[in-house]
Amino acid sequence: MKNPTYGMFTPEGNYMVARIVDAGKKLVAEDGDTLNAWQFAYRELEKLSYAEGFEECTDTDVREQVYGAVTNNDMNVPFYI
């Protein structure tokens, strides 16, 4: 199965971000709180950005794609948190 791309520079980066997205989606499925899931995903992106080779995961394009995937582009969930 091919991993979705989230604007990362490497397949490994997209894989790691896809894992964050999957976890965020599971949070939404469990408790229905998209804001909580987006906060989780954002926090995980920030943590991943400190690892060598994954610095771009906090770039706007990556964050926007993750936001859309986790929140289903719910405009009631603030992008900037």
ABEGO torsion letter per residue (X at the ends): XBBBBAGBABAAAAAAAAAAAAAAAAAAAAAGBAAAAAAAAAAAAAAAAABBGAAAAABAAAAAAAAAAAAGGBAABBABX
